Amino acid sequence: MKVETIPEVKQYLNDLITILIEKEYFGFEETAKKYVDELLDDIISNLPTQLKRLAPKYFTDRYGEGLYYAVFPKSKRTQWYVFFRIYRKDKSLYYQVRYIANNHTITQFLTY
């Protein structure tokens, strides 16, 4: 199994470091970078074993059919939602991450 991210997700994670500092969630770039690196490591290491749910139409309309999501809690107040597709290539299973957001920004779209 392999977890991969599309370029837009990679860019979002890079931008997230700046966002976390600008919104004063972290005071130093090093700690914001560590937070994002740990989030990405968690996704890469654990996505295949996480409970997956079918993504609501709101997300499939934007990020493609056959989309699932899994939840990655990072604190008491913040959970990250990872939207992905699963496909086979050369007898290997791939998890393609297509979108990432947290409960502070997308909870209202998770209703069916």
ABEGO torsion letter per residue (X at the ends): XBBBBBAAAAAAAAAAAAAAAAAGABABAAAAAAAAAAAAAAAAAAAAABBBBBBBAAAAAAAEBGBBBBBBBABAABBBBBBBBBBBBGGBBBBBBABBBBAAAAAAAABX
